[in-house]
Amino acid sequence: MDKLSLKSYGWKCVLGGEILFILCWLGGFLPLRSEAGISLHHQLFETFPGVVWGTFGGFILMAIYIFIFSWVFAWYYVWMHNGSMKKL
């Protein structure tokens, strides 16, 4: 197997993370769950500092969090993968 590129893998993680975030955010507006389930969905997003459900600022702040977390995950994953490729 080849080594992973942090730049390539990182941007793929960001893309996937942002798509999933948007789907989750949109899912909070769909009345597919009970009232308690919808309330819990909103509260889970609001556990992140500064995020207020249903506001434009909260949406942007959460997108920034996803961007940062995606790069942290990518860095760790690439480091672990490429580090395991070294011959002892």
C-alpha distance (Angstrom), angle and dihedral (degrees) to the residues before:
residue distance angle dihedral
M1 . . .
D2 3.75 . .
K3 3.77 126.9 .
L4 3.79 117.4 -95.3
S5 3.79 122.2 -114.5
L6 3.81 111.1 -127.4
K7 3.80 92.0 -150.6
S8 3.81 94.6 51.9
Y9 3.80 95.9 40.6
G10 3.81 92.7 43.3
W11 3.79 94.1 55.3
K12 3.80 90.6 46.6
C13 3.81 89.5 53.2
V14 3.81 90.3 49.2
L15 3.80 91.9 50.1
G16 3.80 93.0 48.7
G17 3.78 93.2 43.8
E18 3.79 94.3 49.6
I19 3.81 92.6 47.4
L20 3.80 91.4 50.9
F21 3.81 91.0 45.4
I22 3.82 92.0 53.2
L23 3.80 91.1 48.0
C24 3.82 90.6 50.0
W25 3.80 92.1 46.3
L26 3.80 91.4 50.2
G27 3.79 89.6 46.8
G28 3.78 88.6 62.4
F29 3.79 89.7 66.3
L30 3.81 96.2 50.6
P31 3.81 115.8 93.3
L32 3.81 93.7 -137.3
R33 3.80 95.4 119.5
S34 3.75 137.6 51.9
E35 3.78 119.5 -84.1
A36 3.81 89.8 -103.1
G37 3.81 90.8 51.3
I38 3.80 92.3 51.4
S39 3.80 90.7 47.9
L40 3.81 90.8 51.1
H41 3.81 90.3 48.7
H42 3.81 90.1 54.9
Q43 3.80 92.8 45.0
L44 3.81 91.9 52.2
F45 3.80 90.4 58.5
E46 3.80 90.5 47.0
T47 3.82 92.1 58.3
F48 3.81 86.5 82.8
P49 3.81 112.5 87.8
G50 3.79 113.4 -96.0
V51 3.81 96.6 3.6
V52 3.80 115.0 132.2
W53 3.78 115.5 -173.5
G54 3.78 117.4 -114.1
T55 3.80 97.6 12.3
F56 3.78 126.6 115.3
G57 3.81 90.7 -128.6
G58 3.80 91.1 52.0
F59 3.79 90.7 50.5
I60 3.82 93.0 50.5
L61 3.81 93.0 44.6
M62 3.79 91.3 50.6
A63 3.82 90.5 48.6
I64 3.82 87.8 53.7
Y65 3.81 90.5 50.3
I66 3.82 90.4 50.7
F67 3.81 90.1 49.4
I68 3.81 91.8 52.4
F69 3.82 94.8 43.2
S70 3.81 90.6 48.6
W71 3.80 91.6 55.0
V72 3.82 92.0 46.3
F73 3.80 90.2 51.0
A74 3.81 91.7 46.0
W75 3.80 92.4 49.8
Y76 3.81 91.9 50.0
Y77 3.80 94.4 44.7
V78 3.81 94.5 47.4
W79 3.82 90.6 45.7
M80 3.82 91.5 51.3
H81 3.82 93.7 44.0
N82 3.80 96.7 45.5
G83 3.80 92.1 41.2
S84 3.78 91.0 55.8
M85 3.81 90.2 54.9
K86 3.81 93.9 67.1
K87 3.76 114.7 107.0
L88 3.77 116.0 -125.3
